[in-house]
Amino acid sequence: MKLITPTRSVVALAGVALTSVVLAGCGTTQGGGGETAAPAEELGDFEGSVSLLNWPGYAEDGSNDPNVDWVTPFEEETGCEVTSKSYGTSDEAFNLMRTGGYDVVVASGDASLRLVAADLVAPVNTDLLENYDGIYDFLKMQSWNSVDGVAYGIPHGYGANLLMYNTEQVTPAPTSWDVVFDAAAPYSGKVTAYDSPIYIADAAVYLMTHQPELGIENPYALDEEQLAAAVELLKAQRQHIGEYWSDYLKEIQAFETGDTVVGTTWQVMANSLEGTAPVEVVLPDEGATGWSDTWMIASAAEHPNCAYAWLDYIASPEANAAATEYFGEAPSNQAACEFRSEGSCEAYHAGDEEYASQIWYWSTPIAECLDGRTDVECTDYGAWTTAWQEIKG
Amino acid sequence: MATRTTDAADTPRSRNSAARRGSVLLSRHPRLRLSLLLSAPLVWLGLVYIVALIALLITAFWTVDSFTGEISQDWTLDNIITVVTGALYQTVTVRTVGVAVLVTIIDIAIALPIAFYMAKVASPRMQRLLVVAVLLPLWASYLVKAYAWRSVLSQEGILQWLLEPFGLSTPGYGLSAVVITLAYLWLPYVILPIYAGLERVPDSLLEASADLGGKTWPTLRLVVLPIIWPAIIAGSIFAFALSLGDYITVNIVGGASQMLGNLVYTNVGTANNLPLAAAIALIPIVIIFGYLAVVRRTGALNNL
């Protein structure tokens, strides 16, 4: 498994912008204020170039590692010369899109609907994308990549925020998140948690199972009372936390040295720890939070035809396999696994619909409850940020 | 005659050339000369540095639209009030100042004997070597040093290995790790001004003190200390101010704790709330200005 730039950490911050959004699985949709422009009807000639705005590691042209290059084949095939810029946070991506000049952007669940709401991205006519058919159905037309039944892009990779534990020190093997919450005491000082306000959703997922009387339907739609319960849970957890992580290399090291023995993780970290630390990952019974990214086209794209060509290309089995494996996530194309190295798709549970259904994909909480409740006002991301800082103290 | 005519025709022309008139003007007006010389650096300092900083801090009085992330320029004291009255900010401020004070004290305690040895005891050759040794860590990246401390302080690090035979253990990641790492990082900035101050203490004064029967400690306390006091304060300003604003070390070895810098960082990077971040950034600025105002009278600022 190839290790990457510290990027997931960054995607992580993704959980983090401010937006309108909804939830995985429940399928309800809320448009921002975005007006639906008509998607392209047919493709014209390639314009000769295309500019991308992407997470680091999503558009490699061999300049970082000569062996990692899926951009050059695209350029040779289409004649569209690629210029790409990587960003560090969803906020940064949003601001860069506002300044214009990009044809294509890849956005995580929190940024995507915000881009739609601000009219910065255009609807995508998926009929023009040959590889759209090959995408897993459970990733299509979800609340974070479509609005009112109109597709706004093509799904890229996805993954879950899992529970990782040291098999020697955490026994018996946990099947529940309680080892980082109510049953964290035995590992006090060696528990880790993801350092972002969006981690409050992880606590909410736990509360959905363990305190059903709170009535949480969606971990991204918390009213005042539900947020308070999650905050209380996290404040209790705080005393057991050794450190919070946002840089995944830091967490890898902490698991290697034994400074951390249990906490949230991504599959990619477990892979890179293989052989150096006795760790296992598990998707606990309560389910987990996760991410699913989308390639979108700018509404003001100067090179729309090359942009369509890129979306189609990056979703092709070969390119999708290369990009998602390099980054460390499950591919969105069903045929991609044929092109990934042995076992890497299994490690990420690619295409496992039941597994995927247990993931609550990152969405940014907004005042209008994402679970459809209208009798209360939900807490927005600003409130989550404040709460998160108070939790850390 | 002919030559003379040429001269007469030439001289007034060259006297009136722009360059010549300019230099005449400048040589007659020293103030103008000075202001032209200083204008470029002053524009840099004034506009690019200070005005930009003030412009940034003004955002503390604005608000941010939580949906679009755009700053709306409505004047409000909300952010300031939040920062001054919020329990979170008070706790973190106290913690940050506590860490900064501890780091400063530790650094001065370590720097004093080292600087004294460098300035007064070591041979000139040794002195040069020691100066290089003190400067050497500054050539390595801040991040490299902080991450090095991360592995030193970890459960399987060298510190644990050293302490285990004595029944002790590494402090692990947390505030004590932050204090240790920051004290290490800022030590050269404290040693150098104190060393410079000690260099300026004439040996004859020490000899005179000895001749008059002064023992080592009274000499240090009554002769040396008053002379190098401003230098110590100068060193303390570095250690204190740098600790006050740090957030990277806290991120790397701070475990679950956070300092003011981290609050600024999350509000800019994560929450996209520049106004609140600017309001928080005012806290260390106010503290350091207060400190500078207190120490101004010692003359320490001349030693920076």
Chai-1 contact restraints between the chains, C-beta under 6 A:
chainA,res_idxA,chainB,res_idxB,connection_type,confidence,min_distance_angstrom,max_distance_angstrom,comment,restraint_id
A,V16,B,T270,contact,1.0,0.0,6.0,A-B,restraint_1
A,L18,B,S66,contact,1.0,0.0,6.0,A-B,restraint_2
A,L18,B,F67,contact,1.0,0.0,6.0,A-B,restraint_3
A,L18,B,G69,contact,1.0,0.0,6.0,A-B,restraint_4
A,D91,B,N272,contact,1.0,0.0,6.0,A-B,restraint_5
A,I241,B,A256,contact,1.0,0.0,6.0,A-B,restraint_6
A,G242,B,G255,contact,1.0,0.0,6.0,A-B,restraint_7
A,E243,B,Y173,contact,1.0,0.0,6.0,A-B,restraint_8
A,E243,B,G255,contact,1.0,0.0,6.0,A-B,restraint_9
A,E243,B,A256,contact,1.0,0.0,6.0,A-B,restraint_10
A,Y244,B,A256,contact,1.0,0.0,6.0,A-B,restraint_11
A,T257,B,S154,contact,1.0,0.0,6.0,A-B,restraint_12
A,T257,B,Q155,contact,1.0,0.0,6.0,A-B,restraint_13
A,T257,B,E156,contact,1.0,0.0,6.0,A-B,restraint_14
A,G258,B,Q155,contact,1.0,0.0,6.0,A-B,restraint_15
A,D259,B,S154,contact,1.0,0.0,6.0,A-B,restraint_16
A,D259,B,Q155,contact,1.0,0.0,6.0,A-B,restraint_17
A,D380,B,S66,contact,1.0,0.0,6.0,A-B,restraint_18
A,G382,B,S66,contact,1.0,0.0,6.0,A-B,restraint_19
A,T385,B,A271,contact,1.0,0.0,6.0,A-B,restraint_20
A,Q389,B,L88,contact,1.0,0.0,6.0,A-B,restraint_21
A,E390,B,L88,contact,1.0,0.0,6.0,A-B,restraint_22
A,K392,B,Q258,contact,1.0,0.0,6.0,A-B,restraint_23
